[in-house]
């Protein structure tokens, strides 16, 4: 059996090490377990639990919009314009995976 080396960030290595320690196995054994399980089959099997998105303008979609509108109808945010103009809000909504690559 050949062994290969991969590079991961320090954060990833620490998370793998912590999880392996909790399971009382080595980080290598944890990675092997993660990669040898058929995750794609797992994802495909769980798709049945997700309800399909109703078509736009259907009764179901309109009812959902009415429920959300009712939930947030009485909400007021003080100084809304300044909050929306905050540059940190843009950063908070950014796709962090894009920056980590």
N, C-alpha and C positions, 0 to 999 in steps of 0.2 A: 504494500500500500504506500503510495507516495503522499507526502505532506506538502502543502503549498502555503505560502505566506500571503496575507492580505493586509492592507493598511486601512485602519479606521481611526476616526477622531478620538481624542482622549475622552470626550463625553460618552461616546458610544461604548468604548472599552470599559469605562467605569460602570455603565448601566449593565452591560453583559456580565461583568465580574460580580456586581451586587446580586443580580438575579441568580447566577450560578452558585454563589455562596449560600443563598437562601435554599436552593435545591440540593445543596451539598454535592455538587458536581463541579468539574472544571469548566472554565469558559469554552474550551474547545468542544467538550461534550454538549454543552448547551447549544452552541452554534450548529453542531451536527444534527442535534434533535430538531432544531428549527428548520433546517434546510432539507432534512430527509422526510419530514411530514409533507403530505400533499396539500399545501395551502390553497392551491388553485381549486382543487376539488371542494375544499371547505367553503371557499367563497362562492362557488357555483351552487353548492347545496343550500346556502343560506339566502340566496336570492329570492326564494319563494316566500320568505318572511317580509320582504319589502313590498309594499303596495304600489301598484303602478301610479304614475302621476296622472291625475284626471285631465282631460283635454281642457284647454282654455275656454272660458265662457260656458262650461258645462254647469249644471245645477250643483254638482259636488264642489267644483272649484269656487263658484260664486258664494256658496254657503260658507266655505272656509274663509274667504275674504271677509264676509260679514262678521264671522266669529272673531277674527283678528282685529277688525275695525272696532268692534265692541270692546274687546279687551283693552285696547290702547286709546280709546276715545277720551278718557278723562285724564290722561297723562300730560303733565306739563313739565317742560325742562327749562329751568331758569337760564337765561342768556344762551338760548339755543344757537344763534348765529355764531357767537364766539366759540362755542363748543365744536360746531361743525367745521369752523375754520382752523381749528387746532392742528398743527402739523403732526403731532404725535398720534392723532386719530388715524391719519393716513398710514402711518407706520404700523399701528396696531392692526389695521385691516390688510396689510401687505401679505403676500404669499411668502412666508418665511422659508419655505423649501427652495424658492428661487434664489434667495440670498445665501443659502448654505452650500450651494453647489460650487 
